Amino acid sequence: MTTSIDLPEADYALLDSACRQRGISPTEGLKQALRCWLAQPEHGSHAAVFGLWRDRDQSSLEIEQDLRGTW
């Protein structure tokens, strides 16, 4: 897949410099950065919390109303 992004010149200069030091293109640098970012635990956290409250006796609407009552 191909995509296009607009970077401020200062950001591109930093990216280009870092990539030159590593001997890679800015495109490859961005790919590597994106892979690292997506590998962080918070990007998979929805699976860890999905259904977390399924065993509660209250419905989600009741929980919401109780929480709003505390405001």
N, CA, C and O atoms as a Tripos MOL2 file, in Angstrom:
@<TRIPOS>MOLECULE
protein
  284   283    71     0     0
PROTEIN
NO_CHARGES

@<TRIPOS>ATOM
      1 N           0.8450   -1.1740    0.0000 N.3       1 MET1
      2 CA          0.0000    0.0000    0.0000 C.3       1 MET1
      3 C           0.8910    1.2380    0.0000 C.2       1 MET1
      4 O           1.9480    1.2570    0.6310 O.2       1 MET1
      5 N           0.4670    2.2300   -0.6890 N.am      2 THR2
      6 CA          1.1910    3.4870   -0.7440 C.3       2 THR2
      7 C           0.3480    4.5760   -0.1050 C.2       2 THR2
      8 O          -0.8640    4.6390   -0.3100 O.2       2 THR2
      9 N           0.9990    5.4290    0.6690 N.am      3 THR3
     10 CA          0.2990    6.5590    1.2710 C.3       3 THR3
     11 C           1.2120    7.7810    1.2180 C.2       3 THR3
     12 O           2.4230    7.6640    1.0330 O.2       3 THR3
     13 N           0.6190    8.9250    1.3810 N.am      4 SER4
     14 CA          1.3760   10.1730    1.3460 C.3       4 SER4
     15 C           1.1040   10.9400    2.6280 C.2       4 SER4
     16 O          -0.0380   11.0210    3.0800 O.2       4 SER4
     17 N           2.1570   11.5050    3.2140 N.am      5 ILE5
     18 CA          1.9910   12.3170    4.4220 C.3       5 ILE5
     19 C           2.7060   13.6440    4.2410 C.2       5 ILE5
     20 O           3.6670   13.7490    3.4780 O.2       5 ILE5
     21 N           2.2330   14.6430    4.9430 N.am      6 ASP6
     22 CA          2.8750   15.9530    4.9580 C.3       6 ASP6
     23 C           3.5540   16.1260    6.3050 C.2       6 ASP6
     24 O           2.9170   16.0200    7.3530 O.2       6 ASP6
     25 N           4.8460   16.3910    6.2690 N.am      7 LEU7
     26 CA          5.6040   16.6350    7.4920 C.3       7 LEU7
     27 C           6.1440   18.0640    7.4670 C.2       7 LEU7
     28 O           6.5310   18.5700    6.4140 O.2       7 LEU7
     29 N           6.1670   18.7000    8.6200 N.am      8 PRO8
     30 CA          6.8520   19.9870    8.6760 C.3       8 PRO8
     31 C           8.3170   19.7820    8.2780 C.2       8 PRO8
     32 O           8.8890   18.7210    8.5280 O.2       8 PRO8
     33 N           8.9110   20.7860    7.6680 N.am      9 GLU9
     34 CA         10.2870   20.6610    7.1920 C.3       9 GLU9
     35 C          11.2550   20.2720    8.3040 C.2       9 GLU9
     36 O          12.1720   19.4820    8.0800 O.2       9 GLU9
     37 N          11.0590   20.8140    9.4850 N.am     10 ALA10
     38 CA         11.9560   20.4950   10.6050 C.3      10 ALA10
     39 C          11.8670   19.0070   10.9680 C.2      10 ALA10
     40 O          12.8830   18.3700   11.2450 O.2      10 ALA10
     41 N          10.6520   18.4600   10.9660 N.am     11 ASP11
     42 CA         10.4810   17.0380   11.2720 C.3      11 ASP11
     43 C          11.1190   16.1740   10.1950 C.2      11 ASP11
     44 O          11.7690   15.1720   10.4920 O.2      11 ASP11
     45 N          10.9290   16.5700    8.9460 N.am     12 TYR12
     46 CA         11.5280   15.8010    7.8620 C.3      12 TYR12
     47 C          13.0480   15.8470    7.9380 C.2      12 TYR12
     48 O          13.7080   14.8450    7.6640 O.2      12 TYR12
     49 N          13.6060   16.9750    8.2980 N.am     13 ALA13
     50 CA         15.0600   17.0930    8.4150 C.3      13 ALA13
     51 C          15.5930   16.1480    9.4940 C.2      13 ALA13
     52 O          16.6240   15.5030    9.3000 O.2      13 ALA13
     53 N          14.8890   16.0650   10.6340 N.am     14 LEU14
     54 CA         15.2950   15.1410   11.6900 C.3      14 LEU14
     55 C          15.1730   13.6910   11.2280 C.2      14 LEU14
     56 O          16.0650   12.8770   11.4650 O.2      14 LEU14
     57 N          14.0650   13.3790   10.5690 N.am     15 LEU15
     58 CA         13.8560   12.0330   10.0380 C.3      15 LEU15
     59 C          14.9530   11.6710    9.0500 C.2      15 LEU15
     60 O          15.5470   10.5970    9.1390 O.2      15 LEU15
     61 N          15.2180   12.5590    8.1200 N.am     16 ASP16
     62 CA         16.2250   12.3110    7.0930 C.3      16 ASP16
     63 C          17.6010   12.1020    7.7150 C.2      16 ASP16
     64 O          18.3340   11.1980    7.3140 O.2      16 ASP16
     65 N          17.9490   12.9260    8.6830 N.am     17 SER17
     66 CA         19.2460   12.8080    9.3490 C.3      17 SER17
     67 C          19.3710   11.4690   10.0790 C.2      17 SER17
     68 O          20.3880   10.7860    9.9630 O.2      17 SER17
     69 N          18.3450   11.1060   10.8230 N.am     18 ALA18
     70 CA         18.3670    9.8380   11.5660 C.3      18 ALA18
     71 C          18.4660    8.6500   10.6120 C.2      18 ALA18
     72 O          19.1760    7.6830   10.8900 O.2      18 ALA18
     73 N          17.7580    8.7230    9.4950 N.am     19 CYS19
     74 CA         17.7730    7.6200    8.5350 C.3      19 CYS19
     75 C          19.1210    7.5240    7.8190 C.2      19 CYS19
     76 O          19.6080    6.4250    7.5550 O.2      19 CYS19
     77 N          19.7140    8.6570    7.5100 N.am     20 ARG20
     78 CA         21.0490    8.6390    6.8770 C.3      20 ARG20
     79 C          22.0660    7.9760    7.8040 C.2      20 ARG20
     80 O          22.9210    7.2160    7.3500 O.2      20 ARG20
     81 N          21.9740    8.2620    9.0990 N.am     21 GLN21
     82 CA         22.8890    7.6560   10.0640 C.3      21 GLN21
     83 C          22.7370    6.1390   10.1100 C.2      21 GLN21
     84 O          23.7020    5.4170   10.3640 O.2      21 GLN21
     85 N          21.5290    5.6660    9.8640 N.am     22 ARG22
     86 CA         21.2490    4.2270    9.8980 C.3      22 ARG22
     87 C          21.3900    3.5660    8.5260 C.2      22 ARG22
     88 O          21.3110    2.3430    8.4050 O.2      22 ARG22
     89 N          21.5960    4.3760    7.5100 N.am     23 GLY23
     90 CA         21.7520    3.8440    6.1690 C.3      23 GLY23
     91 C          20.4560    3.3370    5.5550 C.2      23 GLY23
     92 O          20.4570    2.4000    4.7570 O.2      23 GLY23
     93 N          19.3480    3.9720    5.9400 N.am     24 ILE24
     94 CA         18.0480    3.5880    5.3900 C.3      24 ILE24
     95 C          17.3620    4.8200    4.8200 C.2      24 ILE24
     96 O          17.7490    5.9510    5.1130 O.2      24 ILE24
     97 N          16.3450    4.5920    4.0090 N.am     25 SER25
     98 CA         15.5830    5.7000    3.4410 C.3      25 SER25
     99 C          14.5840    6.2290    4.4730 C.2      25 SER25
    100 O          14.2320    5.5210    5.4170 O.2      25 SER25
    101 N          14.1320    7.4600    4.2970 N.am     26 PRO26
    102 CA         13.0770    7.9780    5.1820 C.3      26 PRO26
    103 C          11.8170    7.1000    5.1430 C.2      26 PRO26
    104 O          11.1430    6.9340    6.1600 O.2      26 PRO26
    105 N          11.5100    6.5520    3.9890 N.am     27 THR27
    106 CA         10.3410    5.6600    3.8840 C.3      27 THR27
    107 C          10.5200    4.4500    4.7840 C.2      27 THR27
    108 O           9.6080    4.0750    5.5220 O.2      27 THR27
    109 N          11.7030    3.8390    4.7220 N.am     28 GLU28
    110 CA         11.9680    2.6700    5.5740 C.3      28 GLU28
    111 C          11.9690    3.0780    7.0460 C.2      28 GLU28
    112 O          11.4830    2.3280    7.8920 O.2      28 GLU28
    113 N          12.4990    4.2410    7.3580 N.am     29 GLY29
    114 CA         12.4870    4.7280    8.7350 C.3      29 GLY29
    115 C          11.0760    4.8830    9.2730 C.2      29 GLY29
    116 O          10.7930    4.5170   10.4130 O.2      29 GLY29
    117 N          10.1950    5.4260    8.4510 N.am     30 LEU30
    118 CA          8.7990    5.5740    8.8700 C.3      30 LEU30
    119 C           8.1220    4.2230    9.0270 C.2      30 LEU30
    120 O           7.3330    4.0330    9.9530 O.2      30 LEU30
    121 N           8.4170    3.2800    8.1360 N.am     31 LYS31
    122 CA          7.8470    1.9290    8.2640 C.3      31 LYS31
    123 C           8.2750    1.2890    9.5770 C.2      31 LYS31
    124 O           7.4600    0.7040   10.2900 O.2      31 LYS31
    125 N           9.5750    1.4060    9.8910 N.am     32 GLN32
    126 CA         10.0790    0.8230   11.1330 C.3      32 GLN32
    127 C           9.4590    1.4900   12.3570 C.2      32 GLN32
    128 O           9.1060    0.8180   13.3260 O.2      32 GLN32
    129 N           9.3300    2.8020   12.3070 N.am     33 ALA33
    130 CA          8.7300    3.5330   13.4260 C.3      33 ALA33
    131 C           7.2750    3.1270   13.6240 C.2      33 ALA33
    132 O           6.8220    2.9620   14.7570 O.2      33 ALA33
    133 N           6.5500    2.9660   12.5340 N.am     34 LEU34
    134 CA          5.1470    2.5630   12.6270 C.3      34 LEU34
    135 C           5.0260    1.1630   13.2020 C.2      34 LEU34
    136 O           4.1580    0.9070   14.0370 O.2      34 LEU34
    137 N           5.8920    0.2510   12.7620 N.am     35 ARG35
    138 CA          5.8540   -1.1140   13.3040 C.3      35 ARG35
    139 C           6.1180   -1.1090   14.8050 C.2      35 ARG35
    140 O           5.4430   -1.8130   15.5560 O.2      35 ARG35
    141 N           7.0930   -0.3220   15.2440 N.am     36 CYS36
    142 CA          7.3960   -0.2210   16.6810 C.3      36 CYS36
    143 C           6.2150    0.3480   17.4520 C.2      36 CYS36
    144 O           5.8630   -0.1490   18.5220 O.2      36 CYS36
    145 N           5.6130    1.3810   16.9110 N.am     37 TRP37
    146 CA          4.4760    2.0240   17.5680 C.3      37 TRP37
    147 C           3.3000    1.0620   17.6870 C.2      37 TRP37
    148 O           2.6590    0.9880   18.7360 O.2      37 TRP37
    149 N           3.0150    0.3260   16.6170 N.am     38 LEU38
    150 CA          1.8930   -0.6140   16.6350 C.3      38 LEU38
    151 C           2.1520   -1.8190   17.5320 C.2      38 LEU38
    152 O           1.2040   -2.4540   17.9940 O.2      38 LEU38
    153 N           3.4050   -2.1410   17.7850 N.am     39 ALA39
    154 CA          3.7510   -3.2780   18.6350 C.3      39 ALA39
    155 C           3.6180   -2.9640   20.1210 C.2      39 ALA39
    156 O           3.6860   -3.8710   20.9510 O.2      39 ALA39
    157 N           3.4290   -1.7040   20.4640 N.am     40 GLN40
    158 CA          3.3050   -1.3350   21.8690 C.3      40 GLN40
    159 C           2.0310   -1.9470   22.4530 C.2      40 GLN40
    160 O           1.0060   -2.0290   21.7770 O.2      40 GLN40
    161 N           2.1060   -2.3730   23.7100 N.am     41 PRO41
    162 CA          0.9880   -3.0800   24.3310 C.3      41 PRO41
    163 C          -0.3600   -2.3660   24.2730 C.2      41 PRO41
    164 O          -1.3890   -3.0250   24.1260 O.2      41 PRO41
    165 N          -0.3820   -1.0550   24.3820 N.am     42 GLU42
    166 CA         -1.6780   -0.3620   24.4140 C.3      42 GLU42
    167 C          -2.4590   -0.5010   23.1170 C.2      42 GLU42
    168 O          -3.6620   -0.2440   23.1040 O.2      42 GLU42
    169 N          -1.8140   -0.9000   22.0290 N.am     43 HIS43
    170 CA         -2.5270   -1.0640   20.7690 C.3      43 HIS43
    171 C          -3.2860   -2.3760   20.7090 C.2      43 HIS43
    172 O          -4.0930   -2.5720   19.8000 O.2      43 HIS43
    173 N          -3.0520   -3.2750   21.6460 N.am     44 GLY44
    174 CA         -3.8020   -4.5190   21.7220 C.3      44 GLY44
    175 C          -4.6540   -4.5870   22.9700 C.2      44 GLY44
    176 O          -5.2510   -5.6240   23.2590 O.2      44 GLY44
    177 N          -4.7190   -3.4890   23.7170 N.am     45 SER45
    178 CA         -5.3730   -3.4990   25.0210 C.3      45 SER45
    179 C          -6.8800   -3.7170   24.9530 C.2      45 SER45
    180 O          -7.4730   -4.1610   25.9360 O.2      45 SER45
    181 N          -7.5130   -3.4190   23.8260 N.am     46 HIS46
    182 CA         -8.9550   -3.6150   23.7520 C.3      46 HIS46
    183 C          -9.3130   -5.0830   23.9560 C.2      46 HIS46
    184 O         -10.3660   -5.3780   24.5210 O.2      46 HIS46
    185 N          -8.4710   -6.0040   23.5150 N.am     47 ALA47
    186 CA         -8.7440   -7.4280   23.6910 C.3      47 ALA47
    187 C          -8.6830   -7.8080   25.1720 C.2      47 ALA47
    188 O          -9.4210   -8.6830   25.6230 O.2      47 ALA47
    189 N          -7.8050   -7.1510   25.9200 N.am     48 ALA48
    190 CA         -7.6440   -7.4610   27.3320 C.3      48 ALA48
    191 C          -8.8190   -6.9760   28.1690 C.2      48 ALA48
    192 O          -9.0780   -7.5320   29.2370 O.2      48 ALA48
    193 N          -9.5370   -5.9540   27.7130 N.am     49 VAL49
    194 CA        -10.6290   -5.3940   28.5150 C.3      49 VAL49
    195 C         -12.0180   -5.6660   27.9420 C.2      49 VAL49
    196 O         -13.0190   -5.3860   28.6020 O.2      49 VAL49
    197 N         -12.0950   -6.2040   26.7340 N.am     50 PHE50
    198 CA        -13.3980   -6.4770   26.1330 C.3      50 PHE50
    199 C         -14.1360   -7.5050   26.9890 C.2      50 PHE50
    200 O         -13.6170   -8.5900   27.2520 O.2      50 PHE50
    201 N         -15.3350   -7.1610   27.4170 N.am     51 GLY51
    202 CA        -16.1380   -8.0510   28.2430 C.3      51 GLY51
    203 C         -15.7390   -8.0770   29.7040 C.2      51 GLY51
    204 O         -16.1470   -8.9760   30.4390 O.2      51 GLY51
    205 N         -14.9550   -7.1150   30.1330 N.am     52 LEU52
    206 CA        -14.4430   -7.0880   31.4980 C.3      52 LEU52
    207 C         -15.5670   -7.0910   32.5440 C.2      52 LEU52
    208 O         -15.4220   -7.6750   33.6180 O.2      52 LEU52
    209 N         -16.6670   -6.4450   32.2260 N.am     53 TRP53
    210 CA        -17.7670   -6.3260   33.1900 C.3      53 TRP53
    211 C         -18.9150   -7.2850   32.8890 C.2      53 TRP53
    212 O         -20.0120   -7.0930   33.4140 O.2      53 TRP53
    213 N         -18.7080   -8.2820   32.0850 N.am     54 ARG54
    214 CA        -19.8030   -9.1560   31.6670 C.3      54 ARG54
    215 C         -20.4430   -9.9320   32.8180 C.2      54 ARG54
    216 O         -21.6030  -10.3300   32.7110 O.2      54 ARG54
    217 N         -19.7140  -10.1570   33.9210 N.am     55 ASP55
    218 CA        -20.2460  -10.9310   35.0430 C.3      55 ASP55
    219 C         -20.9430  -10.0730   36.0900 C.2      55 ASP55
    220 O         -21.3470  -10.5840   37.1350 O.2      55 ASP55
    221 N         -21.0880   -8.7970   35.8340 N.am     56 ARG56
    222 CA        -21.7480   -7.9060   36.7960 C.3      56 ARG56
    223 C         -23.2620   -8.0750   36.7100 C.2      56 ARG56
    224 O         -23.8110   -8.4040   35.6580 O.2      56 ARG56
    225 N         -23.9160   -7.8420   37.8370 N.am     57 ASP57
    226 CA        -25.3680   -7.9580   37.8850 C.3      57 ASP57
    227 C         -26.0570   -6.7540   37.2500 C.2      57 ASP57
    228 O         -27.1750   -6.8690   36.7470 O.2      57 ASP57
    229 N         -25.3920   -5.6010   37.2720 N.am     58 GLN58
    230 CA        -25.9800   -4.3910   36.7020 C.3      58 GLN58
    231 C         -25.7700   -4.3510   35.1970 C.2      58 GLN58
    232 O         -24.7700   -4.8480   34.6780 O.2      58 GLN58
    233 N         -26.7330   -3.7500   34.5050 N.am     59 SER59
    234 CA        -26.5600   -3.5330   33.0740 C.3      59 SER59
    235 C         -25.6300   -2.3380   32.8800 C.2      59 SER59
    236 O         -25.3820   -1.5720   33.8110 O.2      59 SER59
    237 N         -25.1290   -2.1940   31.6780 N.am     60 SER60
    238 CA        -24.2420   -1.0670   31.3980 C.3      60 SER60
    239 C         -24.9660    0.2590   31.6060 C.2      60 SER60
    240 O         -24.3560    1.2360   32.0420 O.2      60 SER60
    241 N         -26.2540    0.3000   31.2990 N.am     61 LEU61
    242 CA        -27.0280    1.5300   31.4930 C.3      61 LEU61
    243 C         -27.1370    1.8610   32.9830 C.2      61 LEU61
    244 O         -27.0270    3.0250   33.3670 O.2      61 LEU61
    245 N         -27.3490    0.8560   33.8140 N.am     62 GLU62
    246 CA        -27.4250    1.0920   35.2550 C.3      62 GLU62
    247 C         -26.0810    1.5750   35.8090 C.2      62 GLU62
    248 O         -26.0330    2.4610   36.6610 O.2      62 GLU62
    249 N         -25.0200    0.9950   35.3250 N.am     63 ILE63
    250 CA        -23.6830    1.4220   35.7580 C.3      63 ILE63
    251 C         -23.4550    2.8720   35.3600 C.2      63 ILE63
    252 O         -22.9640    3.6750   36.1530 O.2      63 ILE63
    253 N         -23.8200    3.2000   34.1170 N.am     64 GLU64
    254 CA        -23.6620    4.5740   33.6350 C.3      64 GLU64
    255 C         -24.4680    5.5470   34.4890 C.2      64 GLU64
    256 O         -23.9620    6.6040   34.8670 O.2      64 GLU64
    257 N         -25.7140    5.2020   34.7930 N.am     65 GLN65
    258 CA        -26.5630    6.0820   35.5980 C.3      65 GLN65
    259 C         -26.0030    6.2440   37.0120 C.2      65 GLN65
    260 O         -26.0480    7.3400   37.5710 O.2      65 GLN65
    261 N         -25.4790    5.1670   37.5900 N.am     66 ASP66
    262 CA        -24.8680    5.2640   38.9190 C.3      66 ASP66
    263 C         -23.6550    6.1850   38.9000 C.2      66 ASP66
    264 O         -23.4740    7.0070   39.7980 O.2      66 ASP66
    265 N         -22.8270    6.0410   37.8720 N.am     67 LEU67
    266 CA        -21.6420    6.8960   37.7610 C.3      67 LEU67
    267 C         -22.0290    8.3550   37.5670 C.2      67 LEU67
    268 O         -21.4220    9.2460   38.1610 O.2      67 LEU67
    269 N         -23.0240    8.5960   36.7490 N.am     68 ARG68
    270 CA        -23.4560    9.9850   36.5250 C.3      68 ARG68
    271 C         -24.0550   10.5880   37.7800 C.2      68 ARG68
    272 O         -23.9880   11.8000   37.9840 O.2      68 ARG68
    273 N         -24.6350    9.7570   38.6130 N.am     69 GLY69
    274 CA        -25.2010   10.2370   39.8680 C.3      69 GLY69
    275 C         -24.1500   10.7640   40.8370 C.2      69 GLY69
    276 O         -24.4600   11.5320   41.7470 O.2      69 GLY69
    277 N         -22.9030   10.3450   40.6330 N.am     70 THR70
    278 CA        -21.8330   10.8030   41.5220 C.3      70 THR70
    279 C         -21.2690   12.1430   41.0940 C.2      70 THR70
    280 O         -20.4990   12.7510   41.8380 O.2      70 THR70
    281 N         -21.6360   12.6210   39.9020 N.am     71 TRP71
    282 CA        -21.1030   13.8990   39.4110 C.3      71 TRP71
    283 C         -21.8480   14.9990   40.0870 C.2      71 TRP71
    284 O         -21.5770   16.1740   39.8350 O.2      71 TRP71
@<TRIPOS>BOND
     1     1     2 1
     2     2     3 1
     3     3     4 2
     4     3     5 am
     5     5     6 1
     6     6     7 1
     7     7     8 2
     8     7     9 am
     9     9    10 1
    10    10    11 1
    11    11    12 2
    12    11    13 am
    13    13    14 1
    14    14    15 1
    15    15    16 2
    16    15    17 am
    17    17    18 1
    18    18    19 1
    19    19    20 2
    20    19    21 am
    21    21    22 1
    22    22    23 1
    23    23    24 2
    24    23    25 am
    25    25    26 1
    26    26    27 1
    27    27    28 2
    28    27    29 am
    29    29    30 1
    30    30    31 1
    31    31    32 2
    32    31    33 am
    33    33    34 1
    34    34    35 1
    35    35    36 2
    36    35    37 am
    37    37    38 1
    38    38    39 1
    39    39    40 2
    40    39    41 am
    41    41    42 1
    42    42    43 1
    43    43    44 2
    44    43    45 am
    45    45    46 1
    46    46    47 1
    47    47    48 2
    48    47    49 am
    49    49    50 1
    50    50    51 1
    51    51    52 2
    52    51    53 am
    53    53    54 1
    54    54    55 1
    55    55    56 2
    56    55    57 am
    57    57    58 1
    58    58    59 1
    59    59    60 2
    60    59    61 am
    61    61    62 1
    62    62    63 1
    63    63    64 2
    64    63    65 am
    65    65    66 1
    66    66    67 1
    67    67    68 2
    68    67    69 am
    69    69    70 1
    70    70    71 1
    71    71    72 2
    72    71    73 am
    73    73    74 1
    74    74    75 1
    75    75    76 2
    76    75    77 am
    77    77    78 1
    78    78    79 1
    79    79    80 2
    80    79    81 am
    81    81    82 1
    82    82    83 1
    83    83    84 2
    84    83    85 am
    85    85    86 1
    86    86    87 1
    87    87    88 2
    88    87    89 am
    89    89    90 1
    90    90    91 1
    91    91    92 2
    92    91    93 am
    93    93    94 1
    94    94    95 1
    95    95    96 2
    96    95    97 am
    97    97    98 1
    98    98    99 1
    99    99   100 2
   100    99   101 am
   101   101   102 1
   102   102   103 1
   103   103   104 2
   104   103   105 am
   105   105   106 1
   106   106   107 1
   107   107   108 2
   108   107   109 am
   109   109   110 1
   110   110   111 1
   111   111   112 2
   112   111   113 am
   113   113   114 1
   114   114   115 1
   115   115   116 2
   116   115   117 am
   117   117   118 1
   118   118   119 1
   119   119   120 2
   120   119   121 am
   121   121   122 1
   122   122   123 1
   123   123   124 2
   124   123   125 am
   125   125   126 1
   126   126   127 1
   127   127   128 2
   128   127   129 am
   129   129   130 1
   130   130   131 1
   131   131   132 2
   132   131   133 am
   133   133   134 1
   134   134   135 1
   135   135   136 2
   136   135   137 am
   137   137   138 1
   138   138   139 1
   139   139   140 2
   140   139   141 am
   141   141   142 1
   142   142   143 1
   143   143   144 2
   144   143   145 am
   145   145   146 1
   146   146   147 1
   147   147   148 2
   148   147   149 am
   149   149   150 1
   150   150   151 1
   151   151   152 2
   152   151   153 am
   153   153   154 1
   154   154   155 1
   155   155   156 2
   156   155   157 am
   157   157   158 1
   158   158   159 1
   159   159   160 2
   160   159   161 am
   161   161   162 1
   162   162   163 1
   163   163   164 2
   164   163   165 am
   165   165   166 1
   166   166   167 1
   167   167   168 2
   168   167   169 am
   169   169   170 1
   170   170   171 1
   171   171   172 2
   172   171   173 am
   173   173   174 1
   174   174   175 1
   175   175   176 2
   176   175   177 am
   177   177   178 1
   178   178   179 1
   179   179   180 2
   180   179   181 am
   181   181   182 1
   182   182   183 1
   183   183   184 2
   184   183   185 am
   185   185   186 1
   186   186   187 1
   187   187   188 2
   188   187   189 am
   189   189   190 1
   190   190   191 1
   191   191   192 2
   192   191   193 am
   193   193   194 1
   194   194   195 1
   195   195   196 2
   196   195   197 am
   197   197   198 1
   198   198   199 1
   199   199   200 2
   200   199   201 am
   201   201   202 1
   202   202   203 1
   203   203   204 2
   204   203   205 am
   205   205   206 1
   206   206   207 1
   207   207   208 2
   208   207   209 am
   209   209   210 1
   210   210   211 1
   211   211   212 2
   212   211   213 am
   213   213   214 1
   214   214   215 1
   215   215   216 2
   216   215   217 am
   217   217   218 1
   218   218   219 1
   219   219   220 2
   220   219   221 am
   221   221   222 1
   222   222   223 1
   223   223   224 2
   224   223   225 am
   225   225   226 1
   226   226   227 1
   227   227   228 2
   228   227   229 am
   229   229   230 1
   230   230   231 1
   231   231   232 2
   232   231   233 am
   233   233   234 1
   234   234   235 1
   235   235   236 2
   236   235   237 am
   237   237   238 1
   238   238   239 1
   239   239   240 2
   240   239   241 am
   241   241   242 1
   242   242   243 1
   243   243   244 2
   244   243   245 am
   245   245   246 1
   246   246   247 1
   247   247   248 2
   248   247   249 am
   249   249   250 1
   250   250   251 1
   251   251   252 2
   252   251   253 am
   253   253   254 1
   254   254   255 1
   255   255   256 2
   256   255   257 am
   257   257   258 1
   258   258   259 1
   259   259   260 2
   260   259   261 am
   261   261   262 1
   262   262   263 1
   263   263   264 2
   264   263   265 am
   265   265   266 1
   266   266   267 1
   267   267   268 2
   268   267   269 am
   269   269   270 1
   270   270   271 1
   271   271   272 2
   272   271   273 am
   273   273   274 1
   274   274   275 1
   275   275   276 2
   276   275   277 am
   277   277   278 1
   278   278   279 1
   279   279   280 2
   280   279   281 am
   281   281   282 1
   282   282   283 1
   283   283   284 2
@<TRIPOS>SUBSTRUCTURE
     1 MET1         2 RESIDUE 1 A MET
     2 THR2         6 RESIDUE 1 A THR
     3 THR3        10 RESIDUE 1 A THR
     4 SER4        14 RESIDUE 1 A SER
     5 ILE5        18 RESIDUE 1 A ILE
     6 ASP6        22 RESIDUE 1 A ASP
     7 LEU7        26 RESIDUE 1 A LEU
     8 PRO8        30 RESIDUE 1 A PRO
     9 GLU9        34 RESIDUE 1 A GLU
    10 ALA10       38 RESIDUE 1 A ALA
    11 ASP11       42 RESIDUE 1 A ASP
    12 TYR12       46 RESIDUE 1 A TYR
    13 ALA13       50 RESIDUE 1 A ALA
    14 LEU14       54 RESIDUE 1 A LEU
    15 LEU15       58 RESIDUE 1 A LEU
    16 ASP16       62 RESIDUE 1 A ASP
    17 SER17       66 RESIDUE 1 A SER
    18 ALA18       70 RESIDUE 1 A ALA
    19 CYS19       74 RESIDUE 1 A CYS
    20 ARG20       78 RESIDUE 1 A ARG
    21 GLN21       82 RESIDUE 1 A GLN
    22 ARG22       86 RESIDUE 1 A ARG
    23 GLY23       90 RESIDUE 1 A GLY
    24 ILE24       94 RESIDUE 1 A ILE
    25 SER25       98 RESIDUE 1 A SER
    26 PRO26      102 RESIDUE 1 A PRO
    27 THR27      106 RESIDUE 1 A THR
    28 GLU28      110 RESIDUE 1 A GLU
    29 GLY29      114 RESIDUE 1 A GLY
    30 LEU30      118 RESIDUE 1 A LEU
    31 LYS31      122 RESIDUE 1 A LYS
    32 GLN32      126 RESIDUE 1 A GLN
    33 ALA33      130 RESIDUE 1 A ALA
    34 LEU34      134 RESIDUE 1 A LEU
    35 ARG35      138 RESIDUE 1 A ARG
    36 CYS36      142 RESIDUE 1 A CYS
    37 TRP37      146 RESIDUE 1 A TRP
    38 LEU38      150 RESIDUE 1 A LEU
    39 ALA39      154 RESIDUE 1 A ALA
    40 GLN40      158 RESIDUE 1 A GLN
    41 PRO41      162 RESIDUE 1 A PRO
    42 GLU42      166 RESIDUE 1 A GLU
    43 HIS43      170 RESIDUE 1 A HIS
    44 GLY44      174 RESIDUE 1 A GLY
    45 SER45      178 RESIDUE 1 A SER
    46 HIS46      182 RESIDUE 1 A HIS
    47 ALA47      186 RESIDUE 1 A ALA
    48 ALA48      190 RESIDUE 1 A ALA
    49 VAL49      194 RESIDUE 1 A VAL
    50 PHE50      198 RESIDUE 1 A PHE
    51 GLY51      202 RESIDUE 1 A GLY
    52 LEU52      206 RESIDUE 1 A LEU
    53 TRP53      210 RESIDUE 1 A TRP
    54 ARG54      214 RESIDUE 1 A ARG
    55 ASP55      218 RESIDUE 1 A ASP
    56 ARG56      222 RESIDUE 1 A ARG
    57 ASP57      226 RESIDUE 1 A ASP
    58 GLN58      230 RESIDUE 1 A GLN
    59 SER59      234 RESIDUE 1 A SER
    60 SER60      238 RESIDUE 1 A SER
    61 LEU61      242 RESIDUE 1 A LEU
    62 GLU62      246 RESIDUE 1 A GLU
    63 ILE63      250 RESIDUE 1 A ILE
    64 GLU64      254 RESIDUE 1 A GLU
    65 GLN65      258 RESIDUE 1 A GLN
    66 ASP66      262 RESIDUE 1 A ASP
    67 LEU67      266 RESIDUE 1 A LEU
    68 ARG68      270 RESIDUE 1 A ARG
    69 GLY69      274 RESIDUE 1 A GLY
    70 THR70      278 RESIDUE 1 A THR
    71 TRP71      282 RESIDUE 1 A TRP
